């Protein structure tokens, strides 16, 4: 998976790209990166000395798309809630 340079699209694989990611989705941070960037990093297919590590779920081919949608939604809603809080003085 890879984000486009403007971070508005996510290329999941050769045949699937998700478009329309709101910029606010990148404002919810887990340390130094957004929650979406964390998911993208964790859900990469990786080759190790022990073989291939595929985090995808063979019995649920829509899992990654659903997960990305949920992470984007939670990120946008969390940023909106935090921005609506009164300023602390």
Secondary structure, DSSP 8 states (H G I E B T S, - for coil): -EE-TTSSEEEEETTEEEE---GGGGTSEETTEEHHHHHHHHT--EEETTEEE--S-TT-TTHHHHHHHHHHHHHHHHHHHHHHS----
